[in-house]
Amino acid sequence: MAKSEGEGMKVVVLVSGGMDSVVALHHAAAGGHEVLGGLSFDYGSKHNHREIPFAKYHCDQLGVAHQTIDLGFINTHFESALLQSGDAIPDGHYEESSMKQTVVPFRNGIMLAIAAGFAESREAEGLVIAAHAGDHAIYPDCREDFMKAMGEAIQLGTYANLTVLRPFIAQRKEEIAARGHELGVDFAQTWSCYKGGREHCGTCGTCVERREAFALAGLEDPTNYQKQA
């Protein structure tokens, strides 16, 4: 029988190195769960090389084992501006229609399926994913109806009846930023920019959303942007 989301359980956290997943990692550890591992995926995005080291950094801070799984086939066979093989990253707000160019088809479905096998192999009881309300406008595999259905499939398809925990599914990014602040998360050690340069560009959708989240949460933004607002 799967435990409810409020109960402490053995979990694996999907942690990219971005703000949301890093807060989810700290939130899980602070919430009484035993975090068996932090799991990142290198799928050939333009910013994987910038964010994955931060995922490891925060896992190390918590004494959590970190693992990166190579999904290079996505970069080779899928179409998305987010990928190294794709077009340039568009500028603009995260919720604008132009940002649909950055959708990687069924990315969360693929990652959750692999994470389920990884987690069950480590005798975990749950998976934690940081999908949130701000993602819903352009990413169909971040929406709650998808997450619920995928969670049910993972429960049915595992002997452990793995539970997919989605603590931020009804929250916006500023609420996640506020929770991270409460937990003492060092946001300077996170990465958002989809362009993957030496600094955050300040103009792509994820940079705009990052800056907006800190402002709405009333928090100081520690990020160095190439172009200020």
TORDRENZA-590418 format. One record per residue: chain; y, z, x of N, C-alpha, C, O in turn; residue in three letters. Coordinates in nm, 2 decimals. Layout:
A;Y;Z;X;Y;Z;X;Y;Z;X;Y;Z;X;ALA
...
***
This chain:
A;-0.12;0.00;0.08;0.00;0.00;0.00;0.12;0.00;0.09;0.14;0.08;0.18;MET
A;0.22;-0.09;0.06;0.34;-0.10;0.14;0.43;0.02;0.11;0.44;0.06;-0.01;ALA
A;0.50;0.06;0.21;0.59;0.17;0.19;0.72;0.11;0.13;0.75;-0.01;0.14;LYS
A;0.80;0.20;0.07;0.93;0.16;0.02;1.03;0.15;0.14;1.00;0.20;0.24;SER
A;1.14;0.08;0.11;1.24;0.06;0.22;1.30;0.19;0.27;1.35;0.19;0.38;GLU
A;1.30;0.29;0.19;1.36;0.41;0.23;1.28;0.50;0.32;1.33;0.60;0.38;GLY
A;1.15;0.47;0.33;1.06;0.55;0.41;1.06;0.51;0.55;1.07;0.39;0.58;GLU
A;1.04;0.61;0.65;1.03;0.57;0.78;0.90;0.50;0.81;0.79;0.54;0.75;GLY
A;0.90;0.39;0.88;0.78;0.31;0.91;0.79;0.25;1.05;0.90;0.25;1.11;MET
A;0.68;0.20;1.09;0.68;0.13;1.22;0.73;-0.02;1.20;0.67;-0.09;1.11;LYS
A;0.83;-0.06;1.27;0.90;-0.18;1.24;0.92;-0.27;1.37;0.93;-0.21;1.48;VAL
A;0.93;-0.40;1.34;0.98;-0.49;1.44;1.11;-0.55;1.39;1.12;-0.58;1.27;VAL
A;1.21;-0.55;1.47;1.35;-0.60;1.43;1.37;-0.74;1.49;1.36;-0.76;1.61;VAL
A;1.41;-0.83;1.40;1.46;-0.96;1.45;1.60;-0.94;1.50;1.69;-0.91;1.43;LEU
A;1.62;-0.96;1.63;1.75;-0.93;1.70;1.79;-1.05;1.78;1.73;-1.08;1.89;VAL
A;1.89;-1.12;1.74;1.94;-1.24;1.81;2.03;-1.20;1.93;2.04;-1.27;2.03;SER
A;2.10;-1.09;1.91;2.21;-1.06;2.00;2.35;-1.07;1.94;2.45;-1.04;2.00;GLY
A;2.35;-1.11;1.81;2.47;-1.12;1.74;2.51;-0.98;1.68;2.43;-0.89;1.68;GLY
A;2.63;-0.97;1.62;2.67;-0.85;1.56;2.57;-0.79;1.46;2.54;-0.67;1.47;MET
A;2.54;-0.87;1.36;2.46;-0.82;1.25;2.32;-0.77;1.29;2.28;-0.66;1.25;ASP
A;2.25;-0.85;1.37;2.12;-0.81;1.41;2.12;-0.69;1.51;2.03;-0.61;1.50;SER
A;2.22;-0.68;1.59;2.23;-0.56;1.68;2.26;-0.44;1.60;2.20;-0.33;1.63;VAL
A;2.34;-0.45;1.50;2.36;-0.33;1.41;2.24;-0.30;1.33;2.20;-0.18;1.32;VAL
A;2.16;-0.40;1.29;2.04;-0.38;1.22;1.94;-0.30;1.31;1.86;-0.21;1.26;ALA
A;1.93;-0.34;1.44;1.85;-0.27;1.53;1.88;-0.12;1.54;1.80;-0.04;1.54;LEU
A;2.01;-0.09;1.56;2.06;0.05;1.58;2.04;0.12;1.44;2.01;0.24;1.44;HIS
A;2.06;0.05;1.33;2.05;0.11;1.20;1.90;0.15;1.17;1.88;0.26;1.12;HIS
A;1.81;0.06;1.21;1.67;0.10;1.20;1.63;0.22;1.28;1.56;0.31;1.23;ALA
A;1.68;0.22;1.40;1.64;0.33;1.49;1.70;0.46;1.44;1.64;0.57;1.45;ALA
A;1.82;0.46;1.39;1.89;0.58;1.34;1.84;0.62;1.20;1.85;0.73;1.16;ALA
A;1.77;0.53;1.13;1.73;0.55;1.00;1.59;0.61;0.99;1.53;0.62;0.88;GLY
A;1.53;0.65;1.10;1.40;0.72;1.10;1.28;0.62;1.11;1.17;0.67;1.11;GLY
A;1.31;0.49;1.13;1.20;0.40;1.16;1.16;0.41;1.31;1.24;0.44;1.40;HIS
A;1.03;0.38;1.34;0.98;0.37;1.47;0.99;0.22;1.51;0.91;0.14;1.46;GLU
A;1.08;0.19;1.60;1.10;0.05;1.63;1.01;0.01;1.74;1.02;0.05;1.86;VAL
A;0.91;-0.07;1.71;0.80;-0.11;1.80;0.85;-0.22;1.89;0.79;-0.24;2.00;LEU
A;0.95;-0.29;1.85;0.99;-0.40;1.93;1.11;-0.47;1.87;1.13;-0.47;1.75;GLY
A;1.19;-0.54;1.96;1.30;-0.63;1.92;1.26;-0.77;1.95;1.22;-0.80;2.06;GLY
A;1.27;-0.86;1.85;1.21;-0.99;1.87;1.33;-1.10;1.86;1.40;-1.11;1.76;LEU
A;1.34;-1.18;1.97;1.44;-1.29;1.97;1.36;-1.42;1.97;1.25;-1.43;2.01;SER
A;1.43;-1.53;1.93;1.37;-1.66;1.94;1.47;-1.76;2.01;1.59;-1.76;1.98;PHE
A;1.42;-1.83;2.11;1.49;-1.93;2.18;1.45;-2.06;2.12;1.35;-2.12;2.15;ASP
A;1.53;-2.11;2.03;1.50;-2.24;1.96;1.59;-2.35;1.99;1.59;-2.46;1.93;TYR
A;1.66;-2.34;2.11;1.74;-2.45;2.16;1.88;-2.46;2.10;1.94;-2.56;2.10;GLY
A;1.93;-2.35;2.05;2.07;-2.35;2.00;2.16;-2.35;2.11;2.13;-2.32;2.22;SER
A;2.28;-2.39;2.08;2.39;-2.40;2.19;2.42;-2.26;2.24;2.48;-2.25;2.35;LYS
A;2.40;-2.16;2.17;2.44;-2.02;2.21;2.32;-1.93;2.24;2.35;-1.81;2.26;HIS
A;2.20;-1.97;2.23;2.09;-1.88;2.26;2.10;-1.81;2.40;2.07;-1.70;2.41;ASN
A;2.15;-1.89;2.50;2.15;-1.84;2.63;2.26;-1.73;2.65;2.26;-1.65;2.74;HIS
A;2.36;-1.73;2.55;2.46;-1.63;2.55;2.42;-1.50;2.47;2.46;-1.39;2.51;ARG
A;2.35;-1.52;2.37;2.32;-1.40;2.28;2.20;-1.33;2.31;2.19;-1.21;2.30;GLU
A;2.09;-1.40;2.36;1.97;-1.33;2.39;1.98;-1.22;2.49;1.91;-1.11;2.47;ILE
A;2.05;-1.24;2.60;2.07;-1.12;2.69;2.13;-1.00;2.63;2.10;-0.89;2.67;PRO
A;2.21;-1.02;2.53;2.27;-0.90;2.46;2.16;-0.83;2.37;2.16;-0.71;2.35;PHE
A;2.07;-0.91;2.31;1.96;-0.86;2.24;1.88;-0.76;2.33;1.84;-0.65;2.29;ALA
A;1.85;-0.81;2.45;1.77;-0.73;2.54;1.85;-0.61;2.58;1.80;-0.50;2.60;LYS
A;1.98;-0.62;2.60;2.07;-0.51;2.64;2.05;-0.40;2.54;2.03;-0.28;2.58;TYR
A;2.06;-0.43;2.41;2.06;-0.32;2.31;1.92;-0.27;2.29;1.91;-0.15;2.26;HIS
A;1.82;-0.35;2.31;1.68;-0.29;2.31;1.66;-0.20;2.42;1.61;-0.09;2.40;CYS
A;1.71;-0.23;2.54;1.70;-0.15;2.66;1.78;-0.01;2.63;1.73;0.09;2.67;ASP
A;1.89;-0.02;2.57;1.97;0.10;2.54;1.89;0.20;2.45;1.91;0.32;2.46;GLN
A;1.81;0.14;2.36;1.73;0.23;2.27;1.59;0.25;2.32;1.51;0.32;2.25;LEU
A;1.55;0.20;2.44;1.42;0.21;2.49;1.31;0.14;2.41;1.20;0.18;2.39;GLY
A;1.36;0.02;2.35;1.27;-0.06;2.27;1.23;-0.18;2.35;1.31;-0.25;2.41;VAL
A;1.10;-0.22;2.34;1.05;-0.34;2.41;1.11;-0.46;2.35;1.12;-0.47;2.22;ALA
A;1.16;-0.55;2.43;1.22;-0.68;2.38;1.13;-0.80;2.42;1.08;-0.80;2.53;HIS
A;1.12;-0.89;2.33;1.04;-1.01;2.35;1.11;-1.13;2.30;1.17;-1.13;2.19;GLN
A;1.11;-1.24;2.38;1.17;-1.36;2.33;1.05;-1.46;2.32;0.97;-1.48;2.41;THR
A;1.05;-1.53;2.20;0.95;-1.63;2.17;1.02;-1.77;2.18;1.12;-1.79;2.12;ILE
A;0.96;-1.86;2.25;1.01;-2.00;2.27;0.97;-2.08;2.15;0.86;-2.10;2.12;ASP
A;1.08;-2.14;2.08;1.06;-2.23;1.97;1.13;-2.36;2.00;1.20;-2.42;1.92;LEU
A;1.10;-2.41;2.12;1.17;-2.53;2.17;1.15;-2.65;2.08;1.23;-2.75;2.08;GLY
A;1.04;-2.66;2.00;1.01;-2.77;1.92;1.12;-2.79;1.81;1.14;-2.90;1.76;PHE
A;1.19;-2.68;1.78;1.30;-2.69;1.68;1.41;-2.78;1.74;1.46;-2.87;1.67;ILE
A;1.45;-2.76;1.86;1.55;-2.84;1.92;1.51;-2.99;1.93;1.59;-3.08;1.92;ASN
A;1.38;-3.01;1.95;1.33;-3.15;1.97;1.32;-3.22;1.84;1.35;-3.34;1.84;THR
A;1.28;-3.15;1.74;1.24;-3.22;1.61;1.33;-3.20;1.49;1.32;-3.28;1.39;HIS
A;1.42;-3.10;1.50;1.51;-3.07;1.38;1.65;-3.13;1.40;1.69;-3.15;1.52;PHE
A;1.72;-3.15;1.29;1.85;-3.19;1.30;1.95;-3.08;1.26;1.94;-3.02;1.15;GLU
A;2.04;-3.05;1.35;2.14;-2.95;1.32;2.25;-2.95;1.43;2.21;-2.97;1.55;SER
A;2.37;-2.93;1.40;2.48;-2.93;1.50;2.47;-2.80;1.59;2.52;-2.79;1.70;ALA
A;2.39;-2.70;1.54;2.38;-2.58;1.61;2.29;-2.60;1.73;2.30;-2.52;1.83;LEU
A;2.21;-2.70;1.73;2.11;-2.72;1.84;2.17;-2.80;1.96;2.27;-2.87;1.94;LEU
A;2.12;-2.78;2.07;2.16;-2.85;2.19;2.15;-3.01;2.17;2.23;-3.08;2.23;GLN
A;2.05;-3.05;2.09;2.03;-3.19;2.06;2.12;-3.24;1.95;2.12;-3.36;1.93;SER
A;2.20;-3.16;1.89;2.28;-3.20;1.78;2.43;-3.23;1.81;2.47;-3.23;1.93;GLY
A;2.50;-3.26;1.71;2.64;-3.30;1.72;2.73;-3.17;1.76;2.68;-3.06;1.77;ASP
A;2.86;-3.19;1.78;2.95;-3.08;1.81;2.96;-2.98;1.70;2.95;-3.02;1.58;ALA
A;2.98;-2.86;1.74;3.00;-2.75;1.64;3.14;-2.77;1.57;3.24;-2.79;1.64;ILE
A;3.14;-2.77;1.44;3.27;-2.79;1.37;3.35;-2.66;1.37;3.30;-2.55;1.39;PRO
A;3.48;-2.67;1.37;3.57;-2.56;1.35;3.60;-2.53;1.21;3.57;-2.62;1.12;ASP
A;3.65;-2.41;1.18;3.68;-2.38;1.04;3.62;-2.25;1.00;3.54;-2.19;1.07;GLY
A;3.64;-2.21;0.87;3.59;-2.08;0.82;3.44;-2.10;0.80;3.39;-2.20;0.77;HIS
A;3.37;-1.99;0.81;3.22;-1.98;0.80;3.17;-2.03;0.67;3.06;-2.08;0.66;TYR
A;3.25;-2.01;0.56;3.20;-2.05;0.43;3.25;-2.19;0.39;3.22;-2.23;0.27;GLU
A;3.31;-2.26;0.48;3.35;-2.40;0.44;3.23;-2.49;0.44;3.13;-2.47;0.52;GLU
A;3.24;-2.60;0.36;3.12;-2.69;0.35;3.09;-2.75;0.49;2.97;-2.79;0.51;SER
A;3.19;-2.77;0.58;3.16;-2.83;0.71;3.06;-2.75;0.79;2.99;-2.81;0.87;SER
A;3.05;-2.62;0.76;2.96;-2.54;0.84;2.81;-2.56;0.80;2.72;-2.51;0.87;MET
A;2.79;-2.64;0.69;2.65;-2.68;0.66;2.59;-2.76;0.77;2.47;-2.77;0.78;LYS
A;2.67;-2.82;0.86;2.62;-2.89;0.97;2.54;-2.80;1.07;2.46;-2.85;1.14;GLN
A;2.57;-2.67;1.06;2.51;-2.58;1.15;2.38;-2.52;1.10;2.31;-2.44;1.17;THR
A;2.34;-2.56;0.98;2.21;-2.51;0.92;2.10;-2.57;1.00;2.09;-2.69;1.02;VAL
A;2.01;-2.48;1.04;1.88;-2.52;1.10;1.78;-2.51;1.00;1.75;-2.40;0.95;VAL
A;1.72;-2.62;0.95;1.63;-2.62;0.84;1.52;-2.52;0.84;1.44;-2.52;0.94;PRO
A;1.52;-2.43;0.75;1.41;-2.33;0.73;1.40;-2.24;0.85;1.29;-2.18;0.87;PHE
A;1.50;-2.22;0.92;1.50;-2.14;1.04;1.44;-2.00;1.01;1.35;-1.95;1.08;ARG
A;1.50;-1.93;0.91;1.46;-1.79;0.89;1.31;-1.79;0.84;1.24;-1.69;0.86;ASN
A;1.27;-1.89;0.76;1.13;-1.89;0.72;1.04;-1.90;0.83;0.94;-1.83;0.83;GLY
A;1.07;-1.99;0.93;0.99;-2.01;1.04;0.98;-1.88;1.13;0.87;-1.83;1.17;ILE
A;1.10;-1.82;1.15;1.10;-1.70;1.23;1.04;-1.58;1.16;0.97;-1.50;1.23;MET
A;1.05;-1.57;1.03;0.99;-1.45;0.96;0.84;-1.47;0.97;0.76;-1.37;0.98;LEU
A;0.79;-1.59;0.95;0.64;-1.62;0.95;0.59;-1.58;1.09;0.48;-1.51;1.10;ALA
A;0.65;-1.62;1.20;0.61;-1.59;1.33;0.62;-1.44;1.36;0.53;-1.37;1.41;ILE
A;0.73;-1.38;1.31;0.75;-1.24;1.33;0.65;-1.15;1.25;0.61;-1.05;1.30;ALA
A;0.60;-1.21;1.14;0.50;-1.13;1.06;0.37;-1.12;1.14;0.31;-1.02;1.15;ALA
A;0.33;-1.24;1.21;0.21;-1.23;1.29;0.23;-1.14;1.41;0.14;-1.07;1.45;GLY
A;0.34;-1.15;1.47;0.38;-1.07;1.59;0.37;-0.92;1.55;0.31;-0.84;1.62;PHE
A;0.43;-0.89;1.44;0.44;-0.75;1.39;0.30;-0.69;1.35;0.27;-0.58;1.39;ALA
A;0.22;-0.77;1.28;0.09;-0.72;1.24;0.00;-0.70;1.37;-0.08;-0.61;1.37;GLU
A;0.02;-0.79;1.47;-0.06;-0.77;1.59;-0.02;-0.64;1.66;-0.10;-0.60;1.75;SER
A;0.09;-0.59;1.63;0.13;-0.46;1.70;0.12;-0.34;1.60;0.18;-0.24;1.63;ARG
A;0.05;-0.36;1.49;0.03;-0.26;1.39;0.15;-0.20;1.33;0.17;-0.09;1.30;GLU
A;0.25;-0.29;1.32;0.37;-0.26;1.25;0.35;-0.26;1.10;0.25;-0.31;1.05;ALA
A;0.44;-0.19;1.03;0.44;-0.19;0.88;0.55;-0.27;0.82;0.55;-0.30;0.70;GLU
A;0.65;-0.30;0.90;0.77;-0.37;0.84;0.84;-0.46;0.94;0.83;-0.44;1.06;GLY
A;0.92;-0.55;0.89;1.01;-0.64;0.96;1.15;-0.61;0.92;1.17;-0.59;0.80;LEU
A;1.24;-0.61;1.01;1.38;-0.59;0.97;1.46;-0.71;1.01;1.46;-0.76;1.12;VAL
A;1.53;-0.77;0.91;1.62;-0.89;0.93;1.76;-0.86;0.88;1.77;-0.79;0.78;ILE
A;1.86;-0.91;0.95;2.00;-0.87;0.92;2.07;-0.97;0.83;2.19;-0.97;0.83;ALA
A;2.00;-1.05;0.75;2.06;-1.14;0.66;2.16;-1.06;0.57;2.13;-0.95;0.53;ALA
A;2.28;-1.12;0.55;2.38;-1.05;0.47;2.45;-1.14;0.37;2.43;-1.26;0.37;HIS
A;2.54;-1.08;0.29;2.60;-1.15;0.18;2.69;-1.27;0.23;2.70;-1.37;0.16;ALA
A;2.75;-1.26;0.34;2.84;-1.36;0.39;2.76;-1.49;0.43;2.82;-1.60;0.43;GLY
A;2.63;-1.48;0.45;2.55;-1.59;0.49;2.52;-1.68;0.37;2.48;-1.80;0.39;ASP
A;2.53;-1.63;0.25;2.46;-1.69;0.14;2.53;-1.83;0.10;2.46;-1.91;0.05;HIS
A;2.66;-1.84;0.13;2.73;-1.96;0.09;2.67;-2.09;0.14;2.66;-2.19;0.07;ALA
A;2.62;-2.08;0.27;2.58;-2.21;0.33;2.43;-2.20;0.37;2.37;-2.31;0.40;ILE
A;2.37;-2.09;0.38;2.23;-2.08;0.43;2.14;-2.04;0.32;2.13;-1.92;0.29;TYR
A;2.06;-2.14;0.27;1.97;-2.10;0.16;1.86;-2.01;0.20;1.81;-1.93;0.12;PRO
A;1.82;-2.01;0.33;1.71;-1.91;0.38;1.77;-1.78;0.42;1.70;-1.70;0.48;ASP
A;1.89;-1.75;0.38;1.94;-1.61;0.39;1.96;-1.54;0.26;1.99;-1.42;0.25;CYS
A;1.95;-1.62;0.15;1.98;-1.56;0.02;1.86;-1.47;-0.03;1.75;-1.48;0.01;ARG
A;1.90;-1.38;-0.11;1.81;-1.27;-0.16;1.69;-1.33;-0.23;1.58;-1.28;-0.22;GLU
A;1.71;-1.44;-0.31;1.59;-1.49;-0.38;1.49;-1.55;-0.28;1.37;-1.53;-0.30;ASP
A;1.54;-1.61;-0.17;1.44;-1.65;-0.07;1.38;-1.54;0.00;1.26;-1.53;0.02;PHE
A;1.47;-1.44;0.04;1.41;-1.32;0.12;1.31;-1.25;0.04;1.21;-1.20;0.09;MET
A;1.34;-1.23;-0.09;1.24;-1.16;-0.18;1.11;-1.24;-0.19;1.00;-1.18;-0.17;LYS
A;1.12;-1.37;-0.20;0.99;-1.45;-0.21;0.92;-1.45;-0.08;0.80;-1.44;-0.08;ALA
A;0.99;-1.47;0.03;0.93;-1.46;0.16;0.86;-1.33;0.19;0.76;-1.32;0.25;MET
A;0.93;-1.22;0.15;0.88;-1.09;0.16;0.75;-1.07;0.09;0.66;-1.01;0.14;GLY
A;0.75;-1.12;-0.03;0.62;-1.11;-0.11;0.51;-1.19;-0.05;0.40;-1.15;-0.05;GLU
A;0.54;-1.31;0.01;0.44;-1.39;0.07;0.39;-1.32;0.20;0.26;-1.32;0.22;ALA
A;0.47;-1.26;0.27;0.43;-1.19;0.39;0.34;-1.07;0.35;0.25;-1.04;0.42;ILE
A;0.38;-1.00;0.25;0.30;-0.88;0.20;0.16;-0.93;0.16;0.06;-0.87;0.20;GLN
A;0.16;-1.04;0.09;0.03;-1.09;0.04;-0.05;-1.15;0.15;-0.18;-1.15;0.15;LEU
A;0.01;-1.20;0.26;-0.06;-1.27;0.37;-0.09;-1.19;0.49;-0.14;-1.24;0.59;GLY
A;-0.07;-1.05;0.48;-0.11;-0.97;0.59;-0.19;-0.85;0.54;-0.17;-0.80;0.43;THR
A;-0.29;-0.81;0.62;-0.37;-0.69;0.59;-0.28;-0.57;0.58;-0.31;-0.47;0.51;TYR
A;-0.18;-0.56;0.66;-0.09;-0.45;0.67;0.01;-0.44;0.55;0.08;-0.34;0.53;ALA
A;0.01;-0.55;0.47;0.11;-0.56;0.36;0.25;-0.53;0.41;0.33;-0.45;0.36;ASN
A;0.28;-0.61;0.52;0.41;-0.59;0.58;0.53;-0.60;0.48;0.53;-0.69;0.40;LEU
A;0.62;-0.51;0.50;0.74;-0.51;0.42;0.86;-0.58;0.49;0.88;-0.54;0.61;THR
A;0.93;-0.67;0.43;1.05;-0.73;0.49;1.17;-0.65;0.45;1.21;-0.65;0.33;VAL
A;1.23;-0.57;0.54;1.34;-0.49;0.52;1.47;-0.57;0.54;1.48;-0.63;0.65;LEU
A;1.56;-0.57;0.45;1.68;-0.64;0.46;1.80;-0.55;0.42;1.86;-0.57;0.31;ARG
A;1.83;-0.46;0.51;1.93;-0.35;0.47;2.07;-0.40;0.44;2.14;-0.33;0.38;PRO
A;2.11;-0.52;0.49;2.24;-0.57;0.47;2.26;-0.68;0.37;2.36;-0.74;0.36;PHE
A;2.15;-0.70;0.29;2.15;-0.82;0.21;2.26;-0.83;0.10;2.31;-0.93;0.06;ILE
A;2.31;-0.71;0.06;2.42;-0.70;-0.04;2.56;-0.67;0.03;2.65;-0.65;-0.04;ALA
A;2.56;-0.67;0.16;2.68;-0.63;0.23;2.75;-0.75;0.30;2.68;-0.85;0.33;GLN
A;2.88;-0.74;0.32;2.95;-0.85;0.39;2.97;-0.80;0.54;2.94;-0.68;0.57;ARG
A;3.01;-0.89;0.62;3.01;-0.86;0.76;3.10;-0.74;0.80;3.07;-0.67;0.90;LYS
A;3.22;-0.73;0.73;3.30;-0.61;0.76;3.23;-0.48;0.74;3.26;-0.38;0.81;GLU
A;3.14;-0.47;0.64;3.07;-0.35;0.61;2.97;-0.33;0.72;2.94;-0.21;0.76;GLU
A;2.91;-0.44;0.77;2.82;-0.42;0.89;2.89;-0.38;1.01;2.84;-0.29;1.08;ILE
A;3.01;-0.43;1.03;3.09;-0.39;1.15;3.12;-0.24;1.14;3.11;-0.17;1.24;ALA
A;3.16;-0.20;1.02;3.19;-0.05;1.00;3.06;0.03;1.02;3.08;0.14;1.08;ALA
A;2.95;-0.01;0.98;2.82;0.06;1.00;2.80;0.07;1.15;2.75;0.17;1.21;ARG
A;2.82;-0.04;1.22;2.79;-0.04;1.37;2.89;0.05;1.44;2.85;0.12;1.53;GLY
A;3.01;0.06;1.39;3.11;0.15;1.45;3.06;0.30;1.43;3.07;0.38;1.52;HIS
A;3.01;0.33;1.31;2.96;0.46;1.29;2.84;0.50;1.38;2.83;0.61;1.43;GLU
A;2.76;0.39;1.42;2.65;0.41;1.50;2.68;0.41;1.65;2.60;0.43;1.74;LEU
A;2.81;0.38;1.68;2.85;0.37;1.82;2.81;0.24;1.89;2.80;0.24;2.02;GLY
A;2.79;0.14;1.82;2.75;0.01;1.88;2.86;-0.05;1.96;2.98;-0.05;1.92;VAL
A;2.83;-0.09;2.08;2.93;-0.16;2.17;2.93;-0.30;2.13;2.85;-0.38;2.18;ASP
A;3.03;-0.34;2.05;3.04;-0.48;2.00;3.08;-0.58;2.11;3.06;-0.70;2.10;PHE
A;3.14;-0.53;2.22;3.17;-0.62;2.33;3.04;-0.67;2.39;3.04;-0.78;2.46;ALA
A;2.93;-0.61;2.37;2.80;-0.65;2.42;2.72;-0.72;2.30;2.60;-0.70;2.28;GLN
A;2.79;-0.81;2.23;2.73;-0.89;2.13;2.79;-1.03;2.14;2.90;-1.05;2.20;THR
A;2.73;-1.13;2.08;2.78;-1.27;2.09;2.77;-1.33;1.95;2.67;-1.32;1.88;TRP
A;2.88;-1.41;1.91;2.88;-1.48;1.79;2.90;-1.63;1.80;2.84;-1.70;1.72;SER
A;2.98;-1.67;1.89;3.03;-1.81;1.90;2.92;-1.91;1.91;2.83;-1.90;2.00;CYS
A;2.92;-2.00;1.82;2.81;-2.11;1.81;2.82;-2.21;1.93;2.72;-2.28;1.96;TYR
A;2.94;-2.22;1.99;2.96;-2.32;2.10;2.89;-2.27;2.23;2.86;-2.36;2.31;LYS
A;2.88;-2.14;2.25;2.80;-2.09;2.36;2.87;-2.11;2.50;2.80;-2.13;2.60;GLY
A;3.00;-2.11;2.50;3.08;-2.12;2.62;3.09;-1.99;2.70;3.02;-1.89;2.66;GLY
A;3.17;-1.99;2.80;3.19;-1.87;2.88;3.25;-1.75;2.80;3.22;-1.64;2.82;ARG
A;3.34;-1.79;2.70;3.40;-1.70;2.61;3.39;-1.75;2.47;3.35;-1.86;2.45;GLU
A;3.41;-1.66;2.38;3.42;-1.70;2.24;3.53;-1.80;2.22;3.64;-1.78;2.27;HIS
A;3.50;-1.91;2.15;3.61;-2.01;2.14;3.72;-1.97;2.05;3.84;-2.01;2.08;CYS
A;3.69;-1.89;1.95;3.80;-1.84;1.86;3.83;-1.94;1.74;3.91;-1.90;1.65;GLY
A;3.76;-2.05;1.73;3.79;-2.15;1.63;3.67;-2.19;1.54;3.69;-2.24;1.43;THR
A;3.55;-2.17;1.59;3.43;-2.21;1.51;3.41;-2.10;1.40;3.47;-2.00;1.40;CYS
A;3.33;-2.14;1.30;3.31;-2.05;1.19;3.27;-1.91;1.22;3.32;-1.81;1.16;GLY
A;3.18;-1.90;1.32;3.13;-1.76;1.35;3.24;-1.68;1.42;3.24;-1.56;1.41;THR
A;3.32;-1.75;1.50;3.43;-1.67;1.57;3.53;-1.63;1.46;3.58;-1.51;1.47;CYS
A;3.57;-1.72;1.37;3.66;-1.68;1.26;3.61;-1.57;1.18;3.68;-1.47;1.15;VAL
A;3.48;-1.57;1.15;3.42;-1.46;1.07;3.41;-1.33;1.15;3.43;-1.23;1.09;GLU
A;3.38;-1.34;1.28;3.38;-1.22;1.36;3.51;-1.15;1.36;3.52;-1.03;1.34;ARG
A;3.62;-1.23;1.39;3.75;-1.17;1.40;3.79;-1.11;1.26;3.85;-1.01;1.25;ARG
A;3.76;-1.18;1.16;3.79;-1.14;1.02;3.72;-1.01;0.99;3.78;-0.92;0.92;GLU
A;3.60;-1.00;1.03;3.52;-0.88;1.00;3.58;-0.75;1.06;3.59;-0.65;0.99;ALA
A;3.62;-0.76;1.19;3.69;-0.65;1.25;3.82;-0.61;1.18;3.85;-0.49;1.16;PHE
A;3.89;-0.71;1.15;4.02;-0.69;1.08;4.00;-0.62;0.94;4.07;-0.53;0.91;ALA
A;3.91;-0.67;0.86;3.89;-0.62;0.73;3.83;-0.48;0.74;3.85;-0.39;0.65;LEU
A;3.76;-0.45;0.85;3.70;-0.31;0.87;3.80;-0.22;0.93;3.77;-0.10;0.94;ALA
A;3.91;-0.27;0.97;4.01;-0.18;1.03;3.97;-0.14;1.17;4.01;-0.03;1.22;GLY
A;3.90;-0.22;1.24;3.85;-0.19;1.38;3.91;-0.28;1.48;3.95;-0.39;1.46;LEU
A;3.92;-0.22;1.60;3.97;-0.30;1.71;3.86;-0.41;1.75;3.75;-0.37;1.76;GLU
A;3.91;-0.53;1.77;3.82;-0.64;1.81;3.81;-0.64;1.96;3.91;-0.67;2.02;ASP
A;3.70;-0.62;2.02;3.69;-0.62;2.17;3.66;-0.76;2.23;3.64;-0.77;2.35;PRO
A;3.67;-0.86;2.15;3.63;-0.99;2.19;3.74;-1.07;2.26;3.85;-1.07;2.21;THR
A;3.71;-1.13;2.37;3.80;-1.23;2.43;3.78;-1.37;2.37;3.67;-1.43;2.39;ASN
A;3.88;-1.42;2.31;3.88;-1.55;2.25;3.96;-1.65;2.33;4.07;-1.62;2.37;TYR
A;3.91;-1.77;2.35;3.98;-1.87;2.42;4.11;-1.91;2.34;4.21;-1.94;2.40;GLN
A;4.10;-1.91;2.21;4.21;-1.94;2.13;4.23;-1.83;2.03;4.14;-1.80;1.95;LYS
A;4.35;-1.76;2.03;4.38;-1.65;1.94;4.42;-1.71;1.80;4.46;-1.83;1.79;GLN
A;4.41;-1.62;1.70;4.44;-1.66;1.57;4.59;-1.70;1.56;4.64;-1.74;1.45;ALA
***
